[in-house]
Amino acid sequence: MLALIQRVTEARVTVDDTVVGAIGPGLLALVGIEPGDGEPQARRLAQRLLGYRVFEDADGRMNRSLADTGGGLLLVSQFTLAADTRGGMRPSFSSAAPPELARREFERLVTLCRALHPARVETGRFGAHMQVSLVNDGPVTFLLRP
Protein backbone atom coordinates (compact mmCIF):
# COMPACT_ATOMS: atom_id res chain seq x y z
CA MET A 1 0.00 0.00 0.00
CA LEU A 2 1.34 3.38 -0.89
CA ALA A 3 0.06 6.92 -1.02
CA LEU A 4 1.26 9.93 -2.94
CA ILE A 5 0.19 12.82 -0.72
CA GLN A 6 -0.02 16.45 -1.66
CA ARG A 7 -0.67 19.34 0.68
CA VAL A 8 -3.46 21.31 -0.96
CA THR A 9 -5.43 24.49 -0.49
CA GLU A 10 -8.30 22.70 -2.25
CA ALA A 11 -8.95 19.51 -4.21
CA ARG A 12 -11.90 17.78 -5.82
CA VAL A 13 -12.79 14.67 -7.81
CA THR A 14 -15.32 14.78 -10.62
CA VAL A 15 -17.02 11.79 -12.28
CA ASP A 16 -19.31 12.37 -15.28
CA ASP A 17 -19.39 16.15 -14.61
CA THR A 18 -20.46 15.60 -10.98
CA VAL A 19 -18.24 16.42 -8.02
CA VAL A 20 -18.08 13.26 -5.89
CA GLY A 21 -15.54 14.46 -3.31
CA ALA A 22 -14.04 17.83 -2.40
CA ILE A 23 -11.97 19.40 0.37
CA GLY A 24 -10.54 22.77 1.25
CA PRO A 25 -7.11 22.97 2.91
CA GLY A 26 -5.71 19.54 3.73
CA LEU A 27 -4.24 16.51 1.98
CA LEU A 28 -5.00 14.79 -1.30
CA ALA A 29 -3.85 11.16 -1.14
CA LEU A 30 -3.61 9.06 -4.29
CA VAL A 31 -3.61 5.49 -2.98
CA GLY A 32 -2.21 2.38 -4.64
CA ILE A 33 -2.99 -1.08 -3.27
CA GLU A 34 -0.49 -3.91 -3.78
CA PRO A 35 -0.88 -7.70 -3.49
CA GLY A 36 -0.58 -8.79 0.12
CA ASP A 37 -1.95 -5.54 1.55
CA GLY A 38 -4.39 -5.97 4.41
CA GLU A 39 -5.47 -4.52 7.73
CA PRO A 40 -1.95 -3.89 9.13
CA GLN A 41 -0.93 -1.86 6.07
CA ALA A 42 -4.23 0.06 6.01
CA ARG A 43 -4.03 0.84 9.73
CA ARG A 44 -0.42 2.04 9.48
CA LEU A 45 -1.11 4.12 6.37
CA ALA A 46 -4.13 5.75 8.04
CA GLN A 47 -1.92 6.69 11.00
CA ARG A 48 0.73 8.11 8.70
CA LEU A 49 -1.78 10.08 6.59
CA LEU A 50 -3.23 11.72 9.68
CA GLY A 51 0.01 12.11 11.61
CA TYR A 52 2.59 13.00 8.95
CA ARG A 53 3.84 16.51 9.67
CA VAL A 54 3.59 18.50 6.44
CA PHE A 55 1.80 21.65 7.64
CA GLU A 56 3.69 24.69 8.85
CA ASP A 57 3.81 25.79 12.45
CA ALA A 58 4.17 29.42 13.62
CA ASP A 59 7.89 29.30 12.75
CA GLY A 60 7.27 28.15 9.18
CA ARG A 61 8.50 24.59 9.83
CA MET A 62 6.63 21.48 8.72
CA ASN A 63 5.70 20.49 12.26
CA ARG A 64 1.93 20.04 12.15
CA SER A 65 -0.12 17.10 10.94
CA LEU A 66 -3.56 16.82 9.40
CA ALA A 67 -4.83 15.74 12.82
CA ASP A 68 -3.35 18.95 14.27
CA THR A 69 -4.87 21.25 11.65
CA GLY A 70 -8.26 19.54 11.31
CA GLY A 71 -7.99 19.86 7.53
CA GLY A 72 -9.70 17.70 4.95
CA LEU A 73 -8.46 14.40 3.54
CA LEU A 74 -9.37 13.40 -0.01
CA LEU A 75 -8.59 9.72 -0.70
CA VAL A 76 -8.46 8.63 -4.35
CA SER A 77 -7.79 5.04 -5.39
CA GLN A 78 -5.19 4.97 -8.15
CA PHE A 79 -4.02 1.55 -9.31
CA THR A 80 -1.44 3.10 -11.66
CA LEU A 81 0.52 4.25 -8.61
CA ALA A 82 1.39 0.60 -7.88
CA ALA A 83 2.67 -0.01 -11.43
CA ASP A 84 6.12 -1.45 -12.09
CA THR A 85 7.87 1.12 -14.28
CA ARG A 86 11.42 -0.23 -14.11
CA GLY A 87 11.59 -1.82 -17.56
CA GLY A 88 10.70 -0.88 -21.08
CA MET A 89 8.47 1.94 -22.20
CA ARG A 90 5.14 0.64 -20.93
CA PRO A 91 4.08 0.15 -17.30
CA SER A 92 3.31 -3.30 -15.94
CA PHE A 93 0.41 -3.61 -13.53
CA SER A 94 1.41 -7.02 -12.14
CA SER A 95 2.50 -5.24 -8.95
CA ALA A 96 -0.97 -3.75 -8.40
CA ALA A 97 -3.60 -5.65 -6.41
CA PRO A 98 -6.50 -7.23 -8.32
CA PRO A 99 -9.64 -5.05 -8.29
CA GLU A 100 -11.52 -7.10 -5.65
CA LEU A 101 -8.65 -6.88 -3.14
CA ALA A 102 -7.93 -3.26 -4.00
CA ARG A 103 -11.56 -2.21 -3.44
CA ARG A 104 -11.74 -4.03 -0.10
CA GLU A 105 -8.48 -2.55 1.20
CA PHE A 106 -9.22 0.94 -0.10
CA GLU A 107 -12.60 0.87 1.65
CA ARG A 108 -10.89 -0.38 4.82
CA LEU A 109 -8.50 2.60 4.64
CA VAL A 110 -11.41 5.02 4.16
CA THR A 111 -13.26 3.54 7.14
CA LEU A 112 -10.17 3.77 9.36
CA CYS A 113 -9.47 7.36 8.33
CA ARG A 114 -13.07 8.40 8.96
CA ALA A 115 -12.97 6.82 12.43
CA LEU A 116 -9.69 8.52 13.31
CA HIS A 117 -10.34 11.88 11.62
CA PRO A 118 -14.00 12.86 11.91
CA ALA A 119 -13.23 16.37 10.64
CA ARG A 120 -13.61 15.50 6.96
CA VAL A 121 -12.68 12.54 4.79
CA GLU A 122 -13.85 12.53 1.19
CA THR A 123 -13.20 10.04 -1.62
CA GLY A 124 -13.24 9.63 -5.33
CA ARG A 125 -15.21 6.76 -6.86
CA PHE A 126 -13.41 3.42 -6.97
CA GLY A 127 -12.95 2.10 -10.51
CA ALA A 128 -14.44 5.16 -12.19
CA HIS A 129 -12.78 7.43 -14.72
CA MET A 130 -12.11 10.47 -12.51
CA GLN A 131 -10.88 13.99 -13.04
CA VAL A 132 -8.82 15.14 -10.07
CA SER A 133 -8.31 18.87 -9.61
CA LEU A 134 -6.07 20.35 -6.98
CA VAL A 135 -4.10 23.37 -5.92
CA ASN A 136 -0.86 22.02 -4.45
CA ASP A 137 0.26 24.20 -1.54
CA GLY A 138 4.01 24.67 -1.57
CA PRO A 139 4.26 22.54 -3.65
CA VAL A 140 4.50 19.82 -1.01
CA THR A 141 4.36 16.20 -2.22
CA PHE A 142 5.53 12.97 -0.54
CA LEU A 143 5.35 9.26 -1.28
CA LEU A 144 4.29 7.32 1.83
CA ARG A 145 4.51 3.62 2.49
CA PRO A 146 3.13 2.07 5.69
Secondary structure, DSSP 8 states (H G I E B T S, - for coil): -EEEEEEEEEEEEEETTEEEEEESSEEEEEEE--TT--HHHHHHHHHHHHH---EE-TTS-EEE-HHHHT-EEEEEE-GGGG-B-SSTTS-B-TTS--HHHHHHHHHHHHHHHHHH-TT-EEE--TTS--EEEEEEEEEEEEEE--
